[in-house]
Amino acid sequence: MVELYKFRSSEQRVLDEGNTEDVVEKIECGNGIKMYLKGHKYPVKGMPTAEALVAINVVKKILIWWVKTFAHPAMVPLVLFSLVGHKKTIENIITDIRLTLKPIVLPIFLKPEYRDPGILELEKLLSNFFNELGIDTLYFPEIVAHVFEYDSAYRFRLVDIMSETNVDKIVNSPWREISKLTKLLIQREGAYKEMKIKFKMLKLLLLVALLHPKIRRAFCRAAGQMDISKLQYDDADKYWALKRTDYNAFGKSFEERQKILKNF
């Protein structure tokens, strides 16, 4: 096929990431989707379609734009001021985001039986957090969760840092623990400078938000209801994390992980 354009679109790059020469031998559905690839001991979780990848890429761009906007140095004082009357402010922002993203992502929402248990736990955490604040977030937690459902790069990073903590640490010292986990996330990021920038901005927003007593209490109550084990490594996740080249999972380089993989 002749390529007409000078640059590939970001959507095409996303589709290229999903291309694989591996042969799918079996697909299991129920309690998540698992693809068994020829020559691999453990299954790949999820089965992103081309349409889903393109839609999720748009969703990520919009969510990241909001993060960048509020994490800008000039905006941080405004964020702090807005949090004083947090409920209505947060509800208005989430409503705007939800109304923008809903028509994009609604057609690719998965049925619960095909959802990853860990990502369902993340969705529950978000839902419980906003419920504790008394904020209506129809579809918003589900929209955010589906980013991790379809984007394995984001999911692996989430699983990696959640495997470094437990519920007691999060509930008893939320600011300190989130600071530690986001620091690990930034340190373990690979060659993608843009990803490090995104995570630094996300860290700033989370830590600023946790300064507000009501938000901190709501977060701790929601985290206390979480089954964090579902968001931590199992053997299949460990196997594929050892093979990733874009992120230093377990805090180890790709070369170090290849040595571990030989005996895994």
Secondary structure, 3 states (H helix, E strand, C coil): CCCCCCCCCHHHHHHHHHCCCCCEEEEEECCCEEEEECCCCCCEECCCCHHHHHHHHHHHHHHHHHHHHHHCCCCHHHHHHHHHCHHHHHHHHHHHHHHHHHHHHHHHCCCHHHCCHHHHHHHHHHHHHHHHHCCCCCCHHHHHHHHHHHCHHHHHHHHHHHCCCCHHHHHHCHHHHHHHHHHHHHHHECCCHHHHHHHHHHHHHHHHHCCCHHHHHHHHHHHHCCCHHHHCCCHHHHHHHHHCCCECHHHCCHHHHHHHHHCC
